[in-house]
Amino acid sequence: MPDQHQATAVVSNPIIPGFHPDPTVCRVGDDYYLACSSFEYFPGVPVFHSRDLVNWTQIGNVLDRPEQLVLPLDSPSSAGVYAPTLRHHDGVFHLIVTNVSGYGNLLVTATDPAGPWSDPVRLPDVPRIDPDLAWDVDGTCWCTCAGVQQVRLDSTTGKVTGETKDVWSGTPGARYPEAPHLYHVGEHWYLMIAEGGTERAHAVSIARGTSPNGPFEPCPHNPILTHRGREHPVQNTGHADLVQGPDGSWWLVLLGVRPNGGTPGWHVLGRETYLAPVIWNEEGWPVVGSPDLELAVPNWPLHPAPPVPVRDDFDDERLAPQWVSLRDRPAELITTGERPGWLSLRARGASLDDRDVVFVGRRQQHHACRASALVDATEGAGGLAVRLDEQHHYEVEVADGEVRVVARLGSVRSVVASRPSPAGPVVLRVDVTTPAPDYPGSGPDLVTLGFEEPDGTVTALAALDGRYLSTEVAGGFTGRVIGVYAATGTVHVDWFDYQPLT
C-alpha cells in the first residue's frame, strides 16, 4: 500500500496485541523487525516486520523446524522458549534465546528474518536466561544475561572466552534483575534491565558506563518506566528494548497487560507488545513516556499492514505463521494433505488436560471476539477450545453423538452442558464478550460456547466466567490461545474464523 499519514490524531497500543511478550526489536535501514517469546508453542519465536514501528505483519517464526526447537511432550506449560534478543550485525541477523525445556541457550542466524534460520548453535557456557548480544567497536561480542552477568562470546562458534562477570545488581532491593540489553549511544554504553518480576511491580531501569562491561552508574531516576501502584489501563510494564524511529527519535518496545473486571483485575490475553516514546534529558538519561492505549501519531509516514483474513480455509500446504501447536507439529498428526482443503488432526493425547494433545490454535488478540470452525468429527472426537494451559481451558466438542461444553478449572473437570449433535460436520462457536463490571468481584469477560444448527440458528450451551482462564488465576507466562483439537481418532476442520467484536 502507498505511504500515508494516519488520518486520525492517534495510533493504538498495543502494537502487537495478544500473547506476544518479551519483545525485542532491531532496525535495518528503513525496516524494523521484532520477535517475541513463545514458551510451549511450536513453531517458536514469532517474527514481525514494520516500516513505521506502529503497523506490524508477522513474516514467520524463527524456530520452525523440529531440529531447531526441541520441546519434550512432558514439558510443562510456560516452559519452553524464553525472551529472545534480535540483532543485526555485519549483514546477518542474530537471534539468541533460551529453551528452558531443552538445550538451554541457543543462537541462530539468517540473512532474511523471514527465514530460513540456521540450525541452532548451543551455548552451554552462557549462564542464565534472557541473553543479549552487543558488539563493541572492535568487533568483540558481549553476551549479557539475567543476573546481571556478562561473558565474551564468539557469535559464530558460540564459544565463550574469559570469566563470567557480574556487571550490575540492579536497583537495591528490587528482585529479578533480568532482560538486559546493552546499547552504545554517544559516549556511553547503556545497560537496560527489567526488575520486580513480570507482575504488577514490573519496571525498567537503566545504568551507563564508558565500557560495555562496566563499571555501570545507575540512573538517578530509576525506574525509568513502571506502572506499579498507578491507576492505568496498562499494567505489568517492563522487559523493554530501545530503537530509533525513522526520524531519529527514540522509542521503547515493552510488554504490558490489560486487566479487566473487578478487583484485583484479570488479564486474559497475556503479555502484549507496546510502544512508548523516549526523549533524552540534559544529563544524557532516557525519559520514557507512558505506553498509553492511544499515542500521538509519529512524525513520519505510516504504512498500514495488510489485514489478516477472518477465515482460513486451509487450502495451502503450509499453515499460516500465526498458527501454533503444542510442543511439536508432526506431519503424521497435523496435516492439510490428507483431505484437500481441510486441516486434519489425528489424536494423540486424550484431552486438553494432556500435554501431548494434538491442538492447533491462534492467539486471542481482542477482548471481545468470535471464533468458529466447521468440524467433522465423524471419525473421532474433538472440537474448538479456549486454552490457557492443561488445567485451565474451556471447549465445545463433538463426541459420542453429542455437542458438549467441557470446563477444566484447576483440578476439576466437568461437562457443563450437552445436546444431541446435528448430523455431519458441525459449526462450533466461541464468543468472548466484556460486559461492564457490576460488582467489585466481576470477572473480566464471558466465554460463551455453542454450535450452529443446520438452519443457521446458534445454540449457546454455556456462558462461563473468563477469570478462570486468566494469568491471575492460572499463573504462568502465556495468554489465551483459541484453536481446534482432536481427542480421539481423526478430526477434520474445513475452515476456522476469527474476528473481533465491537
ChimeraX attribute file (.defattr): number of C-alpha atoms within 10 A of each C-alpha:
attribute: neighborCount
match mode: 1-to-1
recipient: residues
	/A:1	7
	/A:2	7
	/A:3	11
	/A:4	11
	/A:5	14
	/A:6	15
	/A:7	9
	/A:8	8
	/A:9	11
	/A:10	13
	/A:11	18
	/A:12	17
	/A:13	19
	/A:14	27
	/A:15	17
	/A:16	24
	/A:17	21
	/A:18	25
	/A:19	26
	/A:20	26
	/A:21	30
	/A:22	27
	/A:23	27
	/A:24	30
	/A:25	25
	/A:26	19
	/A:27	20
	/A:28	12
	/A:29	8
	/A:30	10
	/A:31	13
	/A:32	20
	/A:33	25
	/A:34	28
	/A:35	28
	/A:36	29
	/A:37	26
	/A:38	28
	/A:39	27
	/A:40	29
	/A:41	25
	/A:42	26
	/A:43	26
	/A:44	28
	/A:45	25
	/A:46	23
	/A:47	26
	/A:48	21
	/A:49	22
	/A:50	21
	/A:51	22
	/A:52	19
	/A:53	25
	/A:54	21
	/A:55	18
	/A:56	21
	/A:57	18
	/A:58	20
	/A:59	18
	/A:60	22
	/A:61	25
	/A:62	25
	/A:63	25
	/A:64	20
	/A:65	18
	/A:66	15
	/A:67	9
	/A:68	18
	/A:69	25
	/A:70	18
	/A:71	24
	/A:72	15
	/A:73	15
	/A:74	11
	/A:75	16
	/A:76	16
	/A:77	19
	/A:78	20
	/A:79	19
	/A:80	25
	/A:81	28
	/A:82	27
	/A:83	26
	/A:84	29
	/A:85	29
	/A:86	25
	/A:87	22
	/A:88	20
	/A:89	13
	/A:90	6
	/A:91	10
	/A:92	13
	/A:93	19
	/A:94	22
	/A:95	25
	/A:96	24
	/A:97	26
	/A:98	26
	/A:99	23
	/A:100	19
	/A:101	21
	/A:102	16
	/A:103	16
	/A:104	20
	/A:105	26
	/A:106	23
	/A:107	22
	/A:108	21
	/A:109	24
	/A:110	18
	/A:111	14
	/A:112	11
	/A:113	24
	/A:114	17
	/A:115	16
	/A:116	16
	/A:117	21
	/A:118	16
	/A:119	17
	/A:120	20
	/A:121	19
	/A:122	18
	/A:123	20
	/A:124	14
	/A:125	16
	/A:126	24
	/A:127	19
	/A:128	19
	/A:129	23
	/A:130	25
	/A:131	30
	/A:132	25
	/A:133	25
	/A:134	22
	/A:135	19
	/A:136	13
	/A:137	8
	/A:138	6
	/A:139	11
	/A:140	14
	/A:141	19
	/A:142	22
	/A:143	27
	/A:144	33
	/A:145	24
	/A:146	21
	/A:147	23
	/A:148	22
	/A:149	21
	/A:150	26
	/A:151	22
	/A:152	23
	/A:153	23
	/A:154	15
	/A:155	21
	/A:156	11
	/A:157	11
	/A:158	19
	/A:159	15
	/A:160	19
	/A:161	11
	/A:162	8
	/A:163	10
	/A:164	16
	/A:165	15
	/A:166	17
	/A:167	18
	/A:168	20
	/A:169	18
	/A:170	25
	/A:171	18
	/A:172	6
	/A:173	8
	/A:174	15
	/A:175	16
	/A:176	18
	/A:177	23
	/A:178	27
	/A:179	28
	/A:180	30
	/A:181	25
	/A:182	24
	/A:183	19
	/A:184	18
	/A:185	10
	/A:186	9
	/A:187	11
	/A:188	16
	/A:189	20
	/A:190	26
	/A:191	26
	/A:192	25
	/A:193	29
	/A:194	29
	/A:195	24
	/A:196	21
	/A:197	17
	/A:198	21
	/A:199	18
	/A:200	19
	/A:201	18
	/A:202	25
	/A:203	26
	/A:204	25
	/A:205	25
	/A:206	26
	/A:207	23
	/A:208	25
	/A:209	17
	/A:210	15
	/A:211	14
	/A:212	24
	/A:213	22
	/A:214	17
	/A:215	14
	/A:216	21
	/A:217	14
	/A:218	21
	/A:219	18
	/A:220	11
	/A:221	12
	/A:222	16
	/A:223	20
	/A:224	18
	/A:225	23
	/A:226	23
	/A:227	20
	/A:228	16
	/A:229	9
	/A:230	10
	/A:231	8
	/A:232	14
	/A:233	14
	/A:234	22
	/A:235	25
	/A:236	23
	/A:237	28
	/A:238	32
	/A:239	31
	/A:240	30
	/A:241	26
	/A:242	21
	/A:243	19
	/A:244	16
	/A:245	20
	/A:246	19
	/A:247	9
	/A:248	8
	/A:249	14
	/A:250	18
	/A:251	21
	/A:252	24
	/A:253	25
	/A:254	28
	/A:255	31
	/A:256	31
	/A:257	27
	/A:258	21
	/A:259	23
	/A:260	22
	/A:261	22
	/A:262	16
	/A:263	14
	/A:264	13
	/A:265	18
	/A:266	25
	/A:267	25
	/A:268	31
	/A:269	26
	/A:270	29
	/A:271	30
	/A:272	27
	/A:273	28
	/A:274	28
	/A:275	27
	/A:276	20
	/A:277	21
	/A:278	19
	/A:279	14
	/A:280	12
	/A:281	9
	/A:282	7
	/A:283	7
	/A:284	14
	/A:285	19
	/A:286	20
	/A:287	17
	/A:288	19
	/A:289	16
	/A:290	18
	/A:291	27
	/A:292	17
	/A:293	17
	/A:294	14
	/A:295	18
	/A:296	12
	/A:297	17
	/A:298	20
	/A:299	12
	/A:300	14
	/A:301	15
	/A:302	20
	/A:303	19
	/A:304	19
	/A:305	15
	/A:306	10
	/A:307	7
	/A:308	12
	/A:309	9
	/A:310	12
	/A:311	14
	/A:312	19
	/A:313	15
	/A:314	21
	/A:315	15
	/A:316	14
	/A:317	12
	/A:318	10
	/A:319	16
	/A:320	14
	/A:321	15
	/A:322	15
	/A:323	16
	/A:324	25
	/A:325	23
	/A:326	20
	/A:327	28
	/A:328	25
	/A:329	20
	/A:330	11
	/A:331	12
	/A:332	11
	/A:333	16
	/A:334	25
	/A:335	21
	/A:336	21
	/A:337	17
	/A:338	13
	/A:339	12
	/A:340	14
	/A:341	18
	/A:342	24
	/A:343	27
	/A:344	26
	/A:345	28
	/A:346	25
	/A:347	23
	/A:348	18
	/A:349	17
	/A:350	17
	/A:351	19
	/A:352	24
	/A:353	16
	/A:354	16
	/A:355	21
	/A:356	20
	/A:357	23
	/A:358	28
	/A:359	31
	/A:360	24
	/A:361	22
	/A:362	20
	/A:363	23
	/A:364	27
	/A:365	24
	/A:366	17
	/A:367	22
	/A:368	18
	/A:369	18
	/A:370	20
	/A:371	23
	/A:372	25
	/A:373	25
	/A:374	22
	/A:375	28
	/A:376	23
	/A:377	25
	/A:378	18
	/A:379	13
	/A:380	19
	/A:381	26
	/A:382	33
	/A:383	30
	/A:384	32
	/A:385	30
	/A:386	26
	/A:387	23
	/A:388	27
	/A:389	25
	/A:390	20
	/A:391	21
	/A:392	24
	/A:393	24
	/A:394	29
	/A:395	29
	/A:396	29
	/A:397	30
	/A:398	31
	/A:399	19
	/A:400	13
	/A:401	14
	/A:402	15
	/A:403	23
	/A:404	24
	/A:405	26
	/A:406	20
	/A:407	22
	/A:408	21
	/A:409	17
	/A:410	14
	/A:411	9
	/A:412	9
	/A:413	15
	/A:414	11
	/A:415	12
	/A:416	15
	/A:417	17
	/A:418	17
	/A:419	15
	/A:420	12
	/A:421	18
	/A:422	16
	/A:423	11
	/A:424	11
	/A:425	19
	/A:426	22
	/A:427	24
	/A:428	28
	/A:429	26
	/A:430	26
	/A:431	19
	/A:432	23
	/A:433	21
	/A:434	16
	/A:435	14
	/A:436	13
	/A:437	15
	/A:438	10
	/A:439	10
	/A:440	11
	/A:441	12
	/A:442	20
	/A:443	25
	/A:444	27
	/A:445	25
	/A:446	19
	/A:447	23
	/A:448	22
	/A:449	29
	/A:450	27
	/A:451	27
	/A:452	17
	/A:453	15
	/A:454	13
	/A:455	6
	/A:456	9
	/A:457	9
	/A:458	14
	/A:459	14
	/A:460	17
	/A:461	18
	/A:462	20
	/A:463	18
	/A:464	18
	/A:465	14
	/A:466	23
	/A:467	22
	/A:468	23
	/A:469	30
	/A:470	24
	/A:471	23
	/A:472	16
	/A:473	15
	/A:474	18
	/A:475	12
	/A:476	15
	/A:477	20
	/A:478	29
	/A:479	26
	/A:480	26
	/A:481	26
	/A:482	26
	/A:483	25
	/A:484	30
	/A:485	31
	/A:486	31
	/A:487	26
	/A:488	21
	/A:489	16
	/A:490	21
	/A:491	27
	/A:492	30
	/A:493	26
	/A:494	21
	/A:495	18
	/A:496	24
	/A:497	15
	/A:498	22
	/A:499	18
	/A:500	16
	/A:501	12
	/A:502	8
